[in-house]
Amino acid sequence: MESSRPTLRDIGEALQGAHSIVIASHTRPDGDALGSQIALADTLREIGKTVLAVNEDGVPARYAFLPCASSVRLPSSLKEKPGVHLFVALDTGDPERIGDQVWKFVAGRQSTLVIDHHASNHRYGDVNFVDPDSPATGQIIFELIETMGWPLTPTARDNLWTAIATDTGSFQYPATTARTFEIASSLLDAGLNLSWMSAMLFQNHPFRRLELLRELLGTVQRSAEGKIASWRLSQEVIKRFGIQPDDNEGLIDLIRSISGVVAAVSFEEEQDGTVRISARSKDASQADVSRICQAFGGGGHRLAAGARVQGTLETVSERFLAALSKELDHGTP
């Protein structure tokens, strides 16, 4: 593993020198993971590279509208296994979140390149480009394209917008910089249809998402001081409404927005006996959710992090909320 971060040009030259490339992002991919993945794959194809994009869980329904979304394949759907010169893992801090099927698919790879913006990244690649100051992996991919003088294709344009707009909370989160707005302006200048993209990303939810929200609001709990808000999503509710993995994306921001709340947490019961924790903070100086999630085997950013923990909804939520309460009281997890 490398102790120092390579430059964007180093990364670009490694990609240009690769004979065949497989690009993956984490399971249950969000807008940044998918947008970065599709954009990089399309760009590399444009410069003549043989590229395959794969994801363990495939493309969620809410992102099926993205240009070239159908090019992201399930490893299980590919009968022939190509020779892999370079494997690229995007937006994924923990190698386990790549998924077993993807790792098996790229087992013969010559090298692994990790590109990410999570400070908790495990640096599991042969080469690691991890920039915690970037608000989205999509911003890193844009900077890479610009540094290398590669063409910005319409597909890359729309997917990079998706990556950046979603991971910055529509340009609201503190990690958003002046450079982020400059990149957004460049994408608009390149012909992005802002009204259509915004409608597809933020105003295109299935009705079951509203039913889910109604159920979740019935489970909301607040700490005695009102600084922590949380809710629980059980398998019973998931099955009753036919909830899909991406249906609750972004809903946690509703309880984080409550006046006086410093941290919000969502607990989701999964079929394998684990609980998926999603934590958000308004103030990292009071609640560093990345530090807490790392103590539970996860990671992420100081203001947005997650973990998967073995146990029941009740026991896992009690343990995590106790740790979060301790963080707020004493500044330690």
Secondary structure, DSSP 8 states (H G I E B T S, - for coil): --SS---HHHHHHHHHT-SEEEEEE-SS--HHHHHHHHHHHHHHHHTT-EEEEE-SS---GGGTTSTTGGGEE-GGG--S----SEEEEES-SSGGGG-HHHHHHTTT-SEEEEEE--TT----SSEEEE-TTSS-HHHHHHHHHHHHT----HHHHHHHHHHHHHHTTTTTSTT--HHHHHHHHHHHHTT--HHHHHHHHHS---HHHHHHHHHHHTT-EE-TTS-EEEEEE-HHHHHHHT--TTTTTTTHHHHHTSTT--EEEEEEE-TTSEEEEEEEES-TTT--HHHHHHHTT-EE-SSEEEEEEES-HHHHHHHHHHHHHHHHHHS--
